[in-house]
Amino acid sequence: MRIALCQLNYKVGDVEGNTGKILEAYKHAVADKSDLVLFSELAICGYPPQDLLDHPHFINKCLKALNVLAENTGETAMIVGCPIRSELKQGKKLFNSAAVLCNGKIEQIFSKTLLPNYNIFDEYRYFEPNDSFSLWSFKGLKIAVTICEDLWDLDEPSLYKTSPMVALHKLAPDLLINLSGSPFSYKHIENRRELMRFNAQKYNLPLFYVNQVGANTDIIFDGGSMFITHEGVIADECEYFEEDCKVVEWLPNKAYDSHSHNYKNEDIALIYNALKLGLKDYFNKSGFSKSILGLSGGLDSAVVTALIAEAIGVENVLPVMLPSKYSSDHSIDDSVELCKNLGLSYEIIPIEEVVNSLEAILKPLFKDTKPGVAEENLQARARGNILMALSNKFGHILLNTTNKSEAAVGYGTLYGDLCGGISVLGDVYKTQVYQLAEYINRHEEIIPQNILLKPPSAELSPGQLDSDSLPDYDVLDAILCQYIENQLGPLEIIDLGFDANLVKKIIAMVDRNEYKRFQFPPILRVSDKAFGIGRKMPVVGKVN
């Protein structure tokens, strides 16, 4: 049997566009003599559709598209993900389903049993879990059709009371299919591959796994669709971070060689490719083509500049330097050198006059007070105002350049350097930003060495350094990772050998700055625990 894994980049809500892509890929697979063509979870509507699923007219569009796809099928069968209305009198109104289409009709429907309700997932909000199990008979074979999480119940103890594979395995299938919408995390790829291999081995079944690729706002999908033999050998695999369709010639008794990895198993290379894809799709799918960002001479804005130039082209990027009276000469010089290395045009707009004017206006109200953070933040907000004015005037999307370390401890100014349409580095710790810079420079110097070597500074006051108020980033990031990713409490982190006072100080900073992150732009997610959709904490409340 020839089985096509169609790994496509869908746009959430674009039912017509997604349907067109599916149909085109199906026709190519038919021309390639495929017997069965597989598409990913909720491919027709895009994943995750969120509250679009609450709109009856949207579900009507999805079901109409499903019928159009069915009408265009022949003897080559298609399995595609789509929301399906429930006919049950109780429970949720929808199922997250996989529809089998063949010979011009919808032949069979299989629905998802395990509905994840953790981290970025909220499927039980919309869908009813499946509780009946059957196989699909095709070309003399009995095929088990599952959807994403249905193969993720192997943890001990399991999150779920029901195991769909235990039920399906009792029906003696010959083949296992999984339609997936598995998001990217730099720690997730190898775990996913091993879990799928484990399923194939445990149930002694060949597994055809198809994932989607592309980014929808803050969630990035890396692809990695694959064919795994019943012995757990990954015999074929689609490309990562790009659309790909592979036709697998499957013979039940054939021995297959192991497929070598087609991605670099390096965290930073994966993060770089994910961020690049996230930026490219954010612009393409939202209908914008031009970007703008403040280029400070620091590491974060330099890395974002290099990323966006690679993602959407240098002709679509406008870096703006906004020096104040505290800005060092090398901040401008380093930024100009970066722009020349990338072939970017740039603007320089001094802000001293604007800040002086604001200080003069506020002087009567600020009398008898000591200069401090409020005065420093006037600079950040002046920069934010200028960048947003340029964004409004010329239709450029402003990129936020704050990293995860800064976002965690509130090291940023609301309505100043925290503004923007999308946060590029909000899920990347400062220590990882340094590694990204080195990766960008792996073939030639793009980011000037002086940017990598000089101490980090916001340059909001004379001689200011990040280290004046924060510990070294190696220490800060290690504590933040234990608190945010590993979800350890203060005492548990202290027991790991960290200074008790420092741990308490950092955790207090994280907790009291939730209100800032609540007003943050969407963050491109590259870790298991990103701020925003993947980490929901109370803005008002006592945490520690």
N, C-alpha and C positions, 0 to 999 in steps of 0.2 A: 504494500500500500504506500502511495506517495502522499505525505502529509505536509502541508505548507504552514509554517509559523509566520504569521503576518504581524510584525511589530511596528505599529504606526504611532504617529504623533497626533493626538486628537485635541480639539479645542472644546472646553466645557461649554455646553449650551448650543454649539453649532451643529445641530442635528443634520441639516442638509449637507454641510461641508464634510462632516464625519462619514455620513452615508456615502457620499461621492468617493471618498478615499477608500472605504471598505469595498465598494463595488469595483473600483479600478484595480485594487490589489487582487480581488477574487478573479477577475477576468484574466489577469496575468498568470495567476496560479492555474487556472483552467487551461490556458495556452501551454503551460508547462506540464500538462498531463497529471495534475494533482487529483487525488481522489477525495481529499478532505482539506478544507481551508479553515484555519483557526484564527480568531481575533480575540482581543483581550476583554477583561471585565468592563461592563458598562461602556463598551466602545461607541455605541450609537450616540449616547449623550455626553460622553467624556467623563473622566473621573478626577476629582469628586464633584458631583453636581450639586451637593449641599441642598439648600432650601428650594432650588428649582424643582425638586421632586414633590414639593407641596402644591405645585400649580397644575391643575388638571389639564390645561391646554398644552403644557409642556409634555406631559405624559402622552397626550394624544399625538403630538408630533413624533415622539419616539416610536409609538406603536405603528403609526402610519409608515414611518421609515422602515420599520422591521418588515412590514408587508411588502414594501417596494423591493427590499433585498430578497425576500422569499420569491417574489415573482420573477426575479432575474437569475434564479438558480436553476441548474439542470441536474444531471446525474452526479456532478461534483457537489458534495455536501459542504455546507458552511456552518460553523458554530460561532455565534457572536453574542456579546454581552449587551443586555438591555433591561431597563426596569419593566416589570410586568405587573399588571393590576391583580390583586388577590380577589378570588371569588369566595373567600371564607367570610362568614358572618361576623367573626370576631378577629381581633388582632389588627396589625397595621394594614394599610391599604395596598402596599406594594411588596413585591419580591425583587431581590437582586438576582437576575436570572441569566441563564445561557440558553439561547434558542438554537435548535437544530433546524436548518433550512435545507430543503432538498426537493428537486423536481417541481419547483414553482410553489411550494407551500411550506408552512411551518409544521414540521414533522413531530417535534417533541420539545418540551420545555423542562429544564432542570434549574432548580433554585438553590441559592446559597444557604447553607445550614448555620455556619458559624459567623456571627456578625460582630466584628471587632468594635469595641467601645472604649478604647484606650488611646493614649497619645494623640495623634492627629485624627484618629478614626472616630466616627460617630454614626455608625451604620444602623444601630438599633433605633435611632431617632426616626428613621424612615422606613425600614424594612421589617417584614415578618420573617422569622427563621423557618427554613424548610424542615419538615419532620417526616417526610415520606421519601423512600429511596427506590430507585429503579435504574436499569441500564438501558443503553441505546444499542439496538442491533443494526449493524452496518457491514455489508460485504462478508457475512458469515462470522463476524466478530461481535463480542459483547463489550461495550465501551462504557466506562465510568466517567462521568463529566462532573468536575468539581470547580469551585470558584475560590480563588485566592486563599483566604483564611481557612478554608476547609482542610488544607494540608498543613496548618500551623498549630495543631492541637497536641503536639508531641512533648511539650514541656511537662515536667513533673514538679508540683502537681499541675494538672491542666486547668486552664481558665474556664473550660467548658464541661458540661455534664454529658454532652452527647458527642460521639465521634462519628462523623459521616463515613470515614473510611472503614471503620470497623463494620458498619452496616453494609456498605457497598461491597466490601471484600467477601462477605458471606454469600453474595450473589455470583461469585466467581467470574469477575470481568477478565478480559484478555488484554485490556489496554486502559491506561489512565490519562485523562486530559485535565489540565488546570488552566482556566482563564484567570489572569491575575491583573491587579492594579497595585503593584508593590512599589512604594516610593523609595527613593534613593536615601541612603545614609552611608557615610564612608566606612562605617563598621558593619554594614548590613549585607554587602554583596557576597562575601564568602560564607556568611551564616546561611544565607538563602540558598546558595548552591549546595551546601552540605545538607541542609534540611530536605531539599528536593531529592538528593541522592539517597538520603536515609529512607524517604517514603518509597522510592522505587525498590530499594533493597528489602525493606520491611514487608511490603506487600507483593514482592516478586513480580512487579509489573513494569513494562516500559512506560515512561512518563513523558508526555508532550506538554511543556509548560510555555505559555505565551504571555508576555508582559507588555505593557505599553511603554512608550518612551516620550520624552518631552516634559515641559513644565507648564503647570497651570497656576499662575500667580506665585505662591510661595512654595508649592510642593513640586519637587522634581522627580521624574521617573527615568531610570537609567536603562530600561530594556533588559538585555541579558536573557532573552527567551532561549529555551534549550530543549534538546532531546536527550533523555537519559535512559539507558538500557535497564532491564530488570535486575542487572547485577550492580547497578549504581554507577555505571560508566557514563560520564558526560560525553556523548559522541558527537554532538554538534551544538553550536551556540551562536546566537545572533550578536551583532555588534552592540557595544555599549554607547549610549548617548547619541544614537542616531537611528533613523528609520532603517529597517532591514527586513527582508522576507527570505526565508530559507525553506527549500523543499527537501524533506527528508525521505529517502527511500528506505522504508522500514520493512524488514523481513523477519518474521518471528524467530528463526533459528540462526540468524546471521550474527557473527562475532564482530563487534565494532571496536575500533581503536579509541583511546581517550583523546578528546579534543583539548589542545593546549589553550591556556587562557588567552583571550584576545584583548585583554585590558591589562594595564600596568597595575599590579597589586601594591600600589603606594598610596597612602592616604592623601597626600598632597596632590598627586596627579589626578586622583579621583575627584577631590574637592574642586580643583581648577576646572576640570571638564564639566562638572555639574554646575558651577557658577556661570560658566560661559554659556551653557545651554539655557540655564534659568534666565539670564539676561536677554539672550536672543529671542526666546519665546515670549518673555514679558513684553518686549517691544513689538514683535510681529503679531502676537495675538491680541494686543490691546489697540493696534492700529497706529502706533507711534513709531517714528523713525529716528528722531533726533534726541540726543541726551546732553545734559549739562551737569557739571559738578564743580565744587570748589576744590582747587588744587593748592594745598597748603605748604608743600615742601616736605610733608611728613610721609610716613610709610603707607598708611591706610589709603589715603587719596591716590598715592602713586600706583598701588596695586589695583585699585578700582579703575583707574584710568587705563592701565594696560589691559585689564579684563574687558572693559566695554569697547575699547578700540578693536580687540580681536573678535568680539561678539557681533558688533553691528557695523564695523568699518570706521576708519579714521575720519572719513568725510562727514560722519554723523555724530561726532563727539566734540563738544566745546568745553575745554577746561578754562576756568576763570580763577585767576590769582587775585586775592583780596587782602593785600598786606595792610597791617596796622602799624602804629608807631613802635610796637614791640616786636614786629617781625624782623627776623635776622636777614641779612643780605643773602645768605646761602639758601634761605627758603625760596626766594625767587629764582636764584641761579640754578638750584637743583631742579626746580619745577620746569624751567625753560629747557634745561638739558633733557629732561624726560620727554617733553613734547617734541623736541628735535629728534630724539631717538625713535619716536613713534611716528614721526611725520605729521604731527597735529598742529593745527592753528590754535591760537590761544588769545585770551584777553587778560589785561592787568588793570584792575580797578582799585586804587587805594581807598581805604575806608576811614582814614584819620579825620577828615573833615566831617563825615557823617557822625562819627562817634563823638567828636567835640561838640557838635550841635546838640546831640541827645544829652550829653552831660550838662550843657548850659541850660537846657530846658528843665532838667531834673534838679539842678543845683539848689533852688529854693526849697524843694521838698526833701532833699537829701542832707540839708544843713545839720550840723552838729552830729553827723554820723561818720564813722570811719570807712574809707573806701574798701571794698571787698568784692565778693562774688557778683553782686548786682552790677557793679561797674564793669567787671570783666565780661559779664554776659551780654552787655550792650554791644560788644564787638561781634560776638557770635550771632546775635540777632540782626545786626546790621548786615552781616554777610548773608544770612538767611533771607532777609528782605530783598537784597539785590539779586540773589540767585533766583528767587521766586518771581521777581519782576521780569527777569529775562526769560524764565520758563513760560510765564503767562504771555509775554509779548510774542515770542517766536515758536511756541509749541514744543519746546524741549522738555523732556522729563528729567527732573532733578534726581540725581542719584545720592542716596545717603551712604556715607563712608564710615560710619561708626562700627567698630568691631565688637565682638561678643563680650570681651573683657570689660570694655567701657560701658556697654549697655547694661551689663550685670550690676555694676557698682554705681550707676548713675552718673558716669563721668561724661557728661554732655549737657547741652543747653536746649531745653524745649523751645521750639519755634526759632531755633538757631541752627546749630550743626546737627540736630536730630530731625530736621525736616527732610522731606524727600518723597518721591513716589514709590521707591522700592529700596530696601536695605540690602546691600550687596554682601557685606561682611558681618551682619548681625548674628550669624551663627558660626563665626570663625574667631577663635581666640587669638589674642595678639601674638602669642608664640607661633601659632599656625600662619598668621599673616607674614611673619618673617620667612617661614618656609615657602609660602606662596611666592614671595618676591624672589627667592633663590631659584624656584622652579621656573619662573618667568624669565630669569636670566640664564637658564641652563645652556643656551646656545650662543648667546651674545648679551652684552650688557644693555638692557633696556632701562631698568631702574638704576639710577646712578648709585655708586657705592656709598657716597656720602649720606644718602637717605637711609641706607641700611645701617650705617655705623653711628650716626649721631643719636644722642639720647632723645627719646620721645618727649614732645612738648606741645601743649596747646597754644603757646605764645600769647597768652592773654594778660600777662604781667611781666615786669622785668626779670629775666633769668629763670622764668618758670619752667619746671620739669615735671613730668608725670610722677616721678619718684618722690616728689615733695609730699604727695598725699596718698600714694599707692606703693605697695611693696613691689619688688622686682616682678616682672610679668611671669617668670618661670614659677615663682612661688604663688602668685595670685591665681594664675590659671590652674595650677594643681589643686588649690583649695576650691575654686569655683567648679571645677569638673566633678569633684567629689560631692559637692552640694547640689549641683544642677543635674548633671548626667546620672550620677550614681545615687542621688537622693539620700545621702547620708546626713544625719543631724550633727550639730556642733560637737557634742561629746564624742561621737564616732570618728569625726575628722581629727579631733585633738588626739585621740588614741592612736592615730596613724603616725604621730610624731610631729605634727605642726604646732607652732606656738599658740597657746590657748587664747591670749589676748588678741592676737592677729586674726585667728579664726572667728572669734566673736565679733570683731570689728567688721570684717569682710561680710559675714552673713548678715549683720545688721544693715550694711550698705545695700546688699542685694534686696532685702525685704522692704526697706523703706523707699526704694526707688521703683517699686512696682507701678506706681502711678505714671512714671515717665514711660515705661515700656508699654503701658496700656495705650499711649498716644503715639506709639512708634509706627513707622510705615511697615508694610508686609516685609518679612525677612525671608530670604532664600534659604530654605532648610537643607542642611547638609549633614546634620548630626542626628543622633537618636532623640535628643531632647532640645528642641529649638524654642526660643521665646516666641510667644504668640499662640498659634493654633495648637501647638504641641505641649504647652505648659501654661495651664490656666490657674492662676493664683488670685486670691482676693486683693483688690486694691486697698480696701479699708478693712483692717482686721489685724489681730495679733498672731503672728506666725511662730516666732521664737522668743 
